[in-house]
Amino acid sequence: MPYVNIKITREGATTEQKARLIEGATQLLVDVLGKNPQTTFVVIEEVDTDNWGIAGEPVTAIRARARKS
């Protein structure tokens, strides 16, 4: 019973994009490990950019700096 947890920043992923992630992750487990898609769970968690850090800095700050460039 595989469980896949996908975490992305909350920056506007559409319902369709999330559905494709769920389908793709499920299919990958079927193709690579022969898992049953009926017992494969995929959860997508969206995290505010203030709560996601890279290299000691919040993503919010990184994105703001990139927009100014």
Secondary structure as UniProt FT lines:
FT   STRAND          3..9
FT   HELIX           15..33
FT   HELIX           37..39
FT   STRAND          41..47
FT   HELIX           49..51
FT   STRAND          53..54
FT   TURN            55..56
FT   STRAND          57..58
FT   HELIX           59..68
//
